[in-house]
Amino acid sequence: MKHTPLGRSGLKVSRLVLGTMNFGPLSTEEESFAIMDRALDVGVNFFDTADVYGWKKGEGITEKILGRWFGKGSGRRERVVLGTKVYAQMYREDQYDPNWDRGLSARKIVQACENSLRRMQTDHIDLYQMHHIDRKCPFDEIWQAMETLVAQGKILYVGSSNFAGWDVATACLTARGRKFLGLISEQSLYNLTERTIELEVLPACRHFGVGVIPWSPLAGGLLGGALQKAKEGRRASEETMKEIEKLRPQLEKYEALCAKLQQPPAVVALAWLLHQPGVAAPIIGPRTLAQFDGAIAALELTLSAETLKQLDEIWPGPGGEAPNAYAW
């Protein structure tokens, strides 16, 4: 397994992240345990979750699954770089509480952290991530709460998710003014079909030493051989079928290129991300062991300069960084 520092920190993480969003809603607890067992066996040490994952709001079901898995064997927690998130609405529909609505108040951050620690049966979170930006809450308040949690040993590092480039810059500069480490990672939508972050988010992250963790690397399955699966009669949602038709010309070229490379489309899509400057580790969200094992193959695939050029032609990016991509 290949490992890399996460951003400018000294924290070493595997170059693929095990995403747990499907644990509970789509994967049974037994299946989830088997996937986590396999991940540790092959050296994937970076697990990502969120307090809101699961099928019941406010329950933290996926975090509880991780907690029960940690409790099944000694040494498991110590081997995992554990990341979770805070921001989302965390009250049941029949129990409205304005302080548990979406947001990043100091009160919300501190209490949400305590709840996540309890659910995951651990005494600390390695990477505590802001799930979204809260434009109504000043960063001084946010960093004060994070500093308190770091001082108490309840979190070790802080990351962001779904931040704009200027949000990353504002967060980093505010933390620097407080003499606090600040962000070491940004979790963002990034794949061959969605390359908007190349305009400003990626450049900002590289400038401030923030490692990028792409989510939805397969574009919701579109880059996982969607056309071939449709030919085989596998069911897809109406929304997915609309996306397939919209992108059919590009998908046909893409799957033809993958066939020429003799590689599964999902593996090529993940390998492409691993070749992008500033990317630390894409998140894979397997529902089954077979999907997990398939994704691991991306770590062994080196794409030639010619192949990368062909992928850029099929799935063109914004044409450079802002403002060069559109101003000149």
Buried (B, 14 or more C-beta within 10 A) or exposed (E): EEBBBBBBBEBEBBBBBBBBBBBBEBBEBEBBBBBBBBBBEBBBBBBBBBBBBBEEBBBBBBBBBBBBBBEEEEEBBEEBBBBBBBBBBBBEEEEEEEEBEBBBBBEBBBBBBEBBBEBBBBEBBBBBBBBBBBEEBEBEBBBBBBBBBBEEEBBBBBBBBBBBBEBBBBBBEBBEEBEBBBBBBBBBBBBBBBBEBBBBBBBBBBEBBBBBBBBBBBBBBBBBBBBBBBEEEEEBEEEBEEBBEEBEEBBEBBBEBBEEBEBBBBBBBBBBBBBBEBBBBBBBBBBBBEBBEBBBBBBEBEBEEEBBEBBEEBBEBBEEBBEEBEEE
